[in-house]
Amino acid sequence: MNTIDDFNFNGKRALVRVDYNVPLNAEFVVTDDSRIMASLPTLNKILTDGGSLVLMSHLGRPKGEINLKYSLHHILDHVSELLKRKVLFGGDCIGNEALEMSRNLKAGEVMLLENLRFYNEEEKGDMDFSRKLSQMGDIYVNDAFGTAHRAHASTTIVANFFPGKKCAGYLMKNEVDSIEKVLKGAKKPVTAIIGGAKVSDKVLIIDKLLDIVDNLLIGGGMAYTFIRAEGGKIGKSLVEEDRIELAGQLMKKAESKQVKLLLPHDSVVADAFSNDAHIKNENSHQIGDDWMGLDIGNESAAKYAEVIAASSTILWNGPMGVFEFSNFQNGSKTVANAIAKATSKGAFSLIGGGDSVSAIHTFGLADQVSYISTGGGAMLEFLEGKELPGVKALRE
């Protein structure tokens, strides 16, 4: 896969797929610009080379219809401010006016196309729509890892029109390299911490990780389906009745592969799903009928931290409890601190999945881990062993 460093963009228009699907408030002001910030190294490299930029992205889910609520015009000033130059607006993502504007760009100039998803053809991966997009640039750069698992026109199909002139941006390259570092030849011991609500959401990733890791630490609501599979009493804790047998099978597979699969020995339980509920620390296999587990317990958090401290490669996907509530964030916070400490001593740590990323930021530890993935769904599919269409398109 070619990367942005394999090209000199002097005098060239770079058609760059970015992920500017950012949150806006009621006044259409960007409330979190981390995705835009993440694209800046790629964009600045092209501009420094003497190239021009044609940026394309989606925003929200307009479902193939023009809806000004989802117009990328709302973020124009913010992007201009971060790039320290005026960004022109294409007014459309295809069509003669946008095409003419792209052809008239001078070195150092930037334009932003309108929301790709105003056209159904984007999500359908339409060939003619992709051809029209391709006319906007001389070199295609994909820096939107978060959409790489979708075979959309702008993430996959358009690459067909750039033989020998397509590459990954820095963000895309870093994402692929970081995940492959875990999947291929990771330094042992390898520990994966998997949390979240449902086993069904993580079956494939757990199954794949059992071929790679030495330790698998389970937390979050999904842990209680595993505990039920062991015959534990879990009260009103979250459980997927139709996944209990599967959880048992995964535990047997872990045992056969000599993977240490750890479940929380104790839990912080509550009598209601509320931060103001009555709480106590209780054995995870003996939770009272009217109580529910909302975080891993103190002993389990300490044990998990101990395993993490002895690890050389660490993957964290999914919180250990309802960390949004202060009374149930100790498990996630303890894990996050342990990962940061292990990283400071030389371990490689990869954090991915929306809630894990949110947690690491909430605890102020984002700059103390090796890499934070920007692509939740894309990262999960990559870890499951699937070939991402957006990555494959760059490699062909």
CORQUI-V835084 format. One record per run of one state. SS is the DSSP state (hx for helix, st for strand, lp for the rest). FROM is the first residue (numbers start at 0). TO is the last residue. Records with the same first field share a line. If there is no record, write none. Layout:
BEGIN
SS: FROM-TO ; FROM-TO
END
This chain:
BEGIN
lp: 0-1 ; 6-11 ; 17-22 ; 24-28 ; 30-32 ; 49-50 ; 56-66 ; 70-70 ; 83-85 ; 89-94 ; 103-108 ; 112-114 ; 118-118 ; 124-125 ; 134-137 ; 142-143 ; 147-155 ; 161-164 ; 168-168 ; 183-188 ; 194-201 ; 209-213 ; 218-221 ; 229-231 ; 234-239 ; 256-258 ; 262-264 ; 270-277 ; 283-284 ; 287-290 ; 296-296 ; 309-311 ; 317-324 ; 328-328 ; 344-346 ; 351-352 ; 362-364 ; 368-369 ; 372-374 ; 383-387 ; 395-395
st: 2-2 ; 12-16 ; 23-23 ; 29-29 ; 51-55 ; 86-88 ; 109-111 ; 138-141 ; 165-167 ; 189-193 ; 214-217 ; 232-233 ; 259-261 ; 265-269 ; 278-282 ; 285-286 ; 291-295 ; 312-316 ; 347-350 ; 370-371
hx: 3-5 ; 33-48 ; 67-69 ; 71-82 ; 95-102 ; 115-117 ; 119-123 ; 126-133 ; 144-146 ; 156-160 ; 169-182 ; 202-208 ; 222-228 ; 240-255 ; 297-308 ; 325-327 ; 329-343 ; 353-361 ; 365-367 ; 375-382 ; 388-394
END
